[in-house]
Amino acid sequence: MLYSRVVNGTALETPRVAEALLWLAQGKTNGEIATILGNSESTVKKHVLEIFDKLGVETRSAATLRALEVLSSSSAHR
């Protein structure tokens, strides 16, 4: 599961936050993610801020890159 491997073993708080990261990585806006998840845009903004904090990044692009790095390194160790 993506959310259990992100950030050197530090899990995102919920699978919902991990799902927000998945959609963020696909270039979706907060509004689009909110619609997909059935949440308010405010809730998605909170998820995005948590993602940034956990990944130690400041932008959506950096969050996407960091998540891909983590997934790539974990699949290389299998």
OpenMM code with the backbone's topology and positions (N, CA, C; nanometers):
from openmm import Vec3, app, unit

residues = "MET LEU TYR SER ARG VAL VAL ASN GLY THR ALA LEU GLU THR PRO ARG VAL ALA GLU ALA LEU LEU TRP LEU ALA GLN GLY LYS THR ASN GLY GLU ILE ALA THR ILE LEU GLY ASN SER GLU SER THR VAL LYS LYS HIS VAL LEU GLU ILE PHE ASP LYS LEU GLY VAL GLU THR ARG SER ALA ALA THR LEU ARG ALA LEU GLU VAL LEU SER SER SER SER ALA HIS ARG".split()
positions = [
    Vec3(0.0838, -0.1188, 0.0000),
    Vec3(0.0000, 0.0000, 0.0000),
    Vec3(0.0875, 0.1241, 0.0000),
    Vec3(0.0506, 0.2203, -0.0808),
    Vec3(0.1275, 0.3437, -0.0924),
    Vec3(0.1419, 0.4121, 0.0422),
    Vec3(0.0324, 0.4257, 0.1171),
    Vec3(0.0379, 0.5051, 0.2391),
    Vec3(0.1221, 0.4421, 0.3476),
    Vec3(0.1503, 0.3150, 0.3401),
    Vec3(0.2309, 0.2528, 0.4443),
    Vec3(0.3804, 0.2592, 0.4146),
    Vec3(0.4189, 0.3057, 0.2940),
    Vec3(0.5606, 0.3079, 0.2595),
    Vec3(0.6159, 0.4477, 0.2404),
    Vec3(0.5340, 0.5470, 0.2405),
    Vec3(0.5799, 0.6814, 0.2085),
    Vec3(0.6612, 0.7400, 0.3231),
    Vec3(0.7627, 0.8134, 0.2920),
    Vec3(0.8469, 0.8878, 0.3855),
    Vec3(0.9214, 0.7981, 0.4832),
    Vec3(1.0118, 0.7215, 0.4321),
    Vec3(1.0985, 0.6393, 0.5171),
    Vec3(1.0203, 0.5621, 0.6228),
    Vec3(0.9118, 0.5029, 0.5855),
    Vec3(0.8338, 0.4237, 0.6780),
    Vec3(0.7320, 0.5014, 0.7589),
    Vec3(0.7322, 0.6352, 0.7504),
    Vec3(0.6330, 0.7147, 0.8204),
    Vec3(0.5068, 0.7184, 0.7347),
    Vec3(0.4021, 0.6591, 0.7837),
    Vec3(0.2793, 0.6485, 0.7062),
    Vec3(0.2023, 0.7800, 0.7062),
    Vec3(0.1357, 0.8064, 0.5960),
    Vec3(0.0384, 0.9148, 0.5948),
    Vec3(-0.0734, 0.8722, 0.6884),
    Vec3(-0.1438, 0.9687, 0.7461),
    Vec3(-0.2375, 0.9367, 0.8536),
    Vec3(-0.3514, 0.8434, 0.8134),
    Vec3(-0.3997, 0.8562, 0.6919),
    Vec3(-0.5116, 0.7723, 0.6505),
    Vec3(-0.4958, 0.7304, 0.5051),
    Vec3(-0.5622, 0.6227, 0.4675),
    Vec3(-0.5620, 0.5850, 0.3256),
    Vec3(-0.6216, 0.6960, 0.2385),
    Vec3(-0.7113, 0.7755, 0.2941),
    Vec3(-0.7741, 0.8852, 0.2193),
    Vec3(-0.6710, 0.9902, 0.1804),
    Vec3(-0.5776, 1.0177, 0.2704),
    Vec3(-0.4706, 1.1129, 0.2405),
    Vec3(-0.3811, 1.0553, 0.1310),
    Vec3(-0.3525, 0.9263, 0.1391),
    Vec3(-0.2730, 0.8610, 0.0348),
    Vec3(-0.3447, 0.8670, -0.0997),
    Vec3(-0.4763, 0.8513, -0.0971),
    Vec3(-0.5538, 0.8604, -0.2206),
    Vec3(-0.5471, 1.0020, -0.2776),
    Vec3(-0.5488, 1.1014, -0.1895),
    Vec3(-0.5337, 1.2396, -0.2352),
    Vec3(-0.3980, 1.2584, -0.3030),
    Vec3(-0.2927, 1.1958, -0.2476),
    Vec3(-0.1602, 1.2018, -0.3087),
    Vec3(-0.1616, 1.1377, -0.4468),
    Vec3(-0.2295, 1.0274, -0.4600),
    Vec3(-0.2407, 0.9614, -0.5904),
    Vec3(-0.3003, 1.0557, -0.6946),
    Vec3(-0.4102, 1.1219, -0.6603),
    Vec3(-0.4749, 1.2134, -0.7545),
    Vec3(-0.3914, 1.3392, -0.7760),
    Vec3(-0.3265, 1.3880, -0.6712),
    Vec3(-0.2375, 1.5033, -0.6833),
    Vec3(-0.1261, 1.4714, -0.7834),
    Vec3(-0.0710, 1.3511, -0.7737),
    Vec3(0.0367, 1.3092, -0.8630),
    Vec3(-0.0088, 1.2982, -1.0086),
    Vec3(-0.1385, 1.2863, -1.0285),
    Vec3(-0.1932, 1.2796, -1.1639),
    Vec3(-0.2336, 1.4172, -1.2156),
    Vec3(-0.1992, 1.5213, -1.1391),
    Vec3(-0.2218, 1.6578, -1.1849),
    Vec3(-0.3589, 1.7152, -1.1549),
    Vec3(-0.4353, 1.6489, -1.0704),
    Vec3(-0.5682, 1.6993, -1.0360),
    Vec3(-0.5585, 1.8196, -0.9428),
    Vec3(-0.6510, 1.9118, -0.9563),
    Vec3(-0.6595, 2.0273, -0.8674),
    Vec3(-0.7261, 1.9850, -0.7372),
    Vec3(-0.7162, 2.0701, -0.6359),
    Vec3(-0.7844, 2.0403, -0.5091),
    Vec3(-0.9337, 2.0233, -0.5308),
    Vec3(-0.9920, 2.1075, -0.6139),
    Vec3(-1.1350, 2.0974, -0.6423),
    Vec3(-1.1713, 1.9656, -0.7086),
    Vec3(-1.0892, 1.9221, -0.8035),
    Vec3(-1.1145, 1.7942, -0.8705),
    Vec3(-1.0985, 1.6776, -0.7733),
    Vec3(-0.9960, 1.6846, -0.6901),
    Vec3(-0.9750, 1.5787, -0.5907),
    Vec3(-1.0924, 1.5736, -0.4935),
    Vec3(-1.1403, 1.6897, -0.4528),
    Vec3(-1.2552, 1.6956, -0.3613),
    Vec3(-1.3765, 1.6262, -0.4229),
    Vec3(-1.4004, 1.6521, -0.5485),
    Vec3(-1.5136, 1.5884, -0.6170),
    Vec3(-1.4946, 1.4374, -0.6238),
    Vec3(-1.3751, 1.3939, -0.6596),
    Vec3(-1.3470, 1.2507, -0.6712),
    Vec3(-1.3639, 1.1804, -0.5364),
    Vec3(-1.3127, 1.2420, -0.4299),
    Vec3(-1.3170, 1.1796, -0.2977),
    Vec3(-1.4481, 1.2013, -0.2237),
    Vec3(-1.5299, 1.2944, -0.2741),
    Vec3(-1.6545, 1.3256, -0.2051),
    Vec3(-1.6323, 1.4067, -0.0793),
    Vec3(-1.5254, 1.4862, -0.0792),
    Vec3(-1.4921, 1.5727, 0.0334),
    Vec3(-1.5067, 1.7176, -0.0075),
    Vec3(-1.4928, 1.8069, 0.0902),
    Vec3(-1.4890, 1.9492, 0.0591),
    Vec3(-1.3483, 1.9846, 0.0119),
    Vec3(-1.3381, 2.0950, -0.0599),
    Vec3(-1.2072, 2.1409, -0.1046),
    Vec3(-1.1197, 2.1757, 0.0161),
    Vec3(-1.1803, 2.2249, 0.1219),
    Vec3(-1.1078, 2.2567, 0.2448),
    Vec3(-1.0422, 2.1321, 0.3042),
    Vec3(-1.1130, 2.0205, 0.3044),
    Vec3(-1.0580, 1.8949, 0.3546),
    Vec3(-0.9404, 1.8505, 0.2692),
    Vec3(-0.9540, 1.8639, 0.1383),
    Vec3(-0.8450, 1.8261, 0.0482),
    Vec3(-0.7226, 1.9142, 0.0719),
    Vec3(-0.7452, 2.0428, 0.0935),
    Vec3(-0.6321, 2.1328, 0.1230),
    Vec3(-0.5584, 2.0856, 0.2476),
    Vec3(-0.6328, 2.0406, 0.3502),
    Vec3(-0.5704, 1.9876, 0.4716),
    Vec3(-0.4900, 1.8617, 0.4401),
    Vec3(-0.5453, 1.7752, 0.3552),
    Vec3(-0.4735, 1.6549, 0.3142),
    Vec3(-0.3434, 1.6917, 0.2426),
    Vec3(-0.3508, 1.7876, 0.1527),
    Vec3(-0.2327, 1.8288, 0.0756),
    Vec3(-0.1263, 1.8864, 0.1687),
    Vec3(-0.1672, 1.9674, 0.2648),
    Vec3(-0.0706, 2.0215, 0.3604),
    Vec3(-0.0061, 1.9104, 0.4434),
    Vec3(-0.0832, 1.8092, 0.4811),
    Vec3(-0.0276, 1.6947, 0.5541),
    Vec3(0.0735, 1.6207, 0.4670),
    Vec3(0.0388, 1.6026, 0.3406),
    Vec3(0.1298, 1.5358, 0.2466),
    Vec3(0.2612, 1.6129, 0.2373),
    Vec3(0.2523, 1.7427, 0.2192),
    Vec3(0.3724, 1.8264, 0.2099),
    Vec3(0.4568, 1.8114, 0.3366),
    Vec3(0.3921, 1.8155, 0.4517),
    Vec3(0.4622, 1.8059, 0.5793),
    Vec3(0.5317, 1.6702, 0.5934),
    Vec3(0.4591, 1.5627, 0.5678),
    Vec3(0.5145, 1.4281, 0.5840),
    Vec3(0.6278, 1.4012, 0.4860),
    Vec3(0.6155, 1.4547, 0.3644),
    Vec3(0.7180, 1.4311, 0.2625),
    Vec3(0.8313, 1.5326, 0.2698),
    Vec3(0.8137, 1.6380, 0.3491),
    Vec3(0.9161, 1.7401, 0.3620),
    Vec3(0.9352, 1.8216, 0.2354),
    Vec3(0.8233, 1.8524, 0.1680),
    Vec3(0.8278, 1.9282, 0.0430),
    Vec3(0.7361, 2.0490, 0.0513),
    Vec3(0.7454, 2.1354, -0.0508),
    Vec3(0.6644, 2.2574, -0.0507),
    Vec3(0.5741, 2.2708, -0.1727),
    Vec3(0.5893, 2.1822, -0.2710),
    Vec3(0.5089, 2.1938, -0.3930),
    Vec3(0.4471, 2.0599, -0.4312),
    Vec3(0.3454, 2.0672, -0.5151),
    Vec3(0.2786, 1.9475, -0.5649),
    Vec3(0.3752, 1.8628, -0.6484),
    Vec3(0.4557, 1.9302, -0.7289),
    Vec3(0.5524, 1.8580, -0.8127),
    Vec3(0.6545, 1.7844, -0.7269),
    Vec3(0.7022, 1.8504, -0.6231),
    Vec3(0.7995, 1.7873, -0.5335),
    Vec3(0.7365, 1.6691, -0.4599),
    Vec3(0.6110, 1.6800, -0.4210),
    Vec3(0.5420, 1.5696, -0.3534),
    Vec3(0.5305, 1.4498, -0.4472),
    Vec3(0.4973, 1.4762, -0.5728),
    Vec3(0.4862, 1.3697, -0.6720),
    Vec3(0.6212, 1.3013, -0.6904),
    Vec3(0.7258, 1.3808, -0.7080),
    Vec3(0.8596, 1.3260, -0.7277),
    Vec3(0.9038, 1.2442, -0.6070),
    Vec3(0.8804, 1.2946, -0.4871),
    Vec3(0.9200, 1.2230, -0.3650),
    Vec3(0.8471, 1.0904, -0.3528),
    Vec3(0.7184, 1.0893, -0.3809),
    Vec3(0.6416, 0.9649, -0.3742),
    Vec3(0.6935, 0.8640, -0.4761),
    Vec3(0.7248, 0.9109, -0.5958),
    Vec3(0.7798, 0.8212, -0.6980),
    Vec3(0.9159, 0.7668, -0.6573),
    Vec3(0.9983, 0.8493, -0.5959),
    Vec3(1.1294, 0.8042, -0.5474),
    Vec3(1.1143, 0.6931, -0.4444),
    Vec3(1.0218, 0.7136, -0.3514),
    Vec3(0.9999, 0.6132, -0.2466),
    Vec3(0.9497, 0.4839, -0.3058),
    Vec3(0.8542, 0.4933, -0.3969),
    Vec3(0.8006, 0.3718, -0.4590),
    Vec3(0.9047, 0.3011, -0.5437),
    Vec3(0.9863, 0.3773, -0.6154),
    Vec3(1.0915, 0.3191, -0.6994),
    Vec3(1.1962, 0.2480, -0.6143),
    Vec3(1.2355, 0.3101, -0.5053),
    Vec3(1.3373, 0.2484, -0.4203),
    Vec3(1.2829, 0.1236, -0.3510),
    Vec3(1.1562, 0.1238, -0.3146),
    Vec3(1.1004, 0.0062, -0.2474),
    Vec3(1.0824, -0.1096, -0.3456),
    Vec3(1.0506, -0.0796, -0.4712),
    Vec3(1.0346, -0.1879, -0.5692),
    Vec3(1.1699, -0.2418, -0.6133),
    Vec3(1.2752, -0.1598, -0.6049),
    Vec3(1.4093, -0.2043, -0.6417),
    Vec3(1.4662, -0.3009, -0.5365),
    Vec3(1.4131, -0.2926, -0.4145),
    Vec3(1.4625, -0.3781, -0.3063),
    Vec3(1.3857, -0.5083, -0.2940),
    Vec3(1.2964, -0.5368, -0.3833),
    Vec3(1.2157, -0.6599, -0.3750),
    Vec3(1.2893, -0.7767, -0.4321),
] * unit.nanometer
topology = app.Topology()
chain = topology.addChain("A")
for resn in residues:
    res = topology.addResidue(resn, chain)
    for name in ("N", "CA", "C"):
        topology.addAtom(name, app.Element.getBySymbol(name[0]), res)
